[in-house]
Structure formats: C-alpha cells, structure tokens
Amino acid sequence: MGHNNLKWNISEEKGNEIAHTLLIEILNDQNKPMPLNELVFLLNNRSKQYKIHSNKKHNCFTKYLKTVHGGVVKFLDDFNIYGIIKNGNDIKVVLIRDLLEDFDIKSPLKRITRDNDWVIVE
C-alpha cells in the first residue's frame, strides 16, 4: 500500500466505492481508451463534493488513492474491470464492460494474478 500518515474521513471501503463509482461513470462515457491525465483531471473534478480529509483541508481524490493504494495506476491495475494500455510514456485506461456485470462496487474482487505471473492449471 501507500503512505498512511494522513487521516481520512472515510474508510478504505467507502473510498473504494467512491473511486469505482466515479471511474465507471467517467469511463462509461468513453468509447475509446482515455488518456490517464484526462482521467485524473475528471476524477478530481467529480470528486470535489466529497470531504475526505479529516483536517478540513481540500485534498484531491487522486491524493487519497496515492496514499492509500500507492497511486491511480496501481489502484486501476488491482481490479480486472480496468484495462491499462501502455505505449512508451503514453498510458491510457479503458473500462472492460464484459466484466462489469459481475462487479460488485461494495465488495470488489481484486485481480488474482498479474500479467507477469504464471498459473498452471492441470
């Protein structure tokens, strides 16, 4: 995980629920992969209504994802409904709609393996 020195007004489960709700809403509007910087901008804009910091300071939602989950890309990579496309320095994100119907926002399942892991099934 990331740095957990900051105190947040929300639990990790509630933070995940907010993040997934906003990300799914943003990515559902797109029919093509969205650049990561554009996704971060939209995520921060749509999450301004949530008061997530205990010191009553305004913190963008991506800072929450960085401190609790280690970053936006790490958070997206942890769940199988998000696809990350890397082309050099260019990173794009896509919503995998086929997996969305079985996805539970309140208790999402994380990926079982990473792309570089081998699973042998006999």
N, C-alpha and C positions, 0 to 999 in steps of 0.2 A: 504494500500500500504506500501511500504518500506520507507527507508530514501531517501529523495530527496535533500540532501545537495550538492551533486556533480552535476556539469554541464556537460551535454552530448551534442555531436554534432548532435545527431539525435532526431527526435521527437519520442514520445511513439508509434505512429502508425508505423513509419518506423522500430523502434526497434522490435515491434511485428512481422512485416512482415519478417524481417531478421531471427528472432528466429524461427518462424513457418517454413520458407523455409528450414533452416538448420536442424531442428528437424525432419521434414518429410523426408528429404533426408537421414539422418542418420538412422532413424527407418525403412524406406522402405527397406534398405539393410539387415535388420534382419528378420528372420522367427520365432524368438522366443523372449521372453521378454529380454530386455537389462538391465544389472545392472546400477543403477543410476551413480555410479562413472565412469563407462566406457562411458556413455552418456555425462557426464560433460566434460571428457577429450576430446572426439571427438568434442563436441560443441566448446570448447575453441580453439582447433587446427584449425577447419574450419572457425572460425570467425576472425582469425588474420588479414585478409585482410581489415577488416572494422576499420576505425579510429573513434571510438565512444566517445572519451574523449576530452573535449574542451581544456584541459591543455596540449595537445600533449603527454600525458603520455600513455603508453600501459596499458590498462585495459582489463582483460579477459571478455568475454561476460557474463559469469555467474555472475560477479560482477554487471554488468548492470541489469540483471534480479533480483538480490538480492536487489539492491537499489530501483528499480522502482516498482517491483512486489512483493517483500517480499521473494524471493527465487525461485530456479528452481522448486522444488516440488509444491509450491503454484502456479506458472505460469502454469505448466502442469495440475494441478488439476482444474484450472479455465476453461479449454477448454475440450469439450467432445470427441475430436478425440484422446486424450491420455488416456491410462489406466495405473493406478498406482497399482502395486501389492506389498503389504507389508507382509512380513513374518518375524516377530520379528524385528531385526535390518536390515534385508536384504530388499532393495527396488529395484524393477525392473519396467521398463517402457515399454509399448507396444503401437503401433500405431493401432487404431481401424479403419481398412481400409474401413469398411462398411459406416462409417460416413464421410469419406474423400471426396467422390464425391460431396457432397453438401457443402463442406467447402470452404469459400472464404478467402484467405490469407490477402487480403487488408482490409476487414472488418469482422473479425471473430466474431461469436456469442459466448458468454460465456455460461457456464452451467446455467441453470435456477435454479436448486436446488442442494444441497449437499446430499450425501448419508444418512445423519442423519436427513434430513428434510422430513416431511410428506406432501404429496399433495393429497387432497381428491377431486376427480372428480365425480360429480353426473350427 
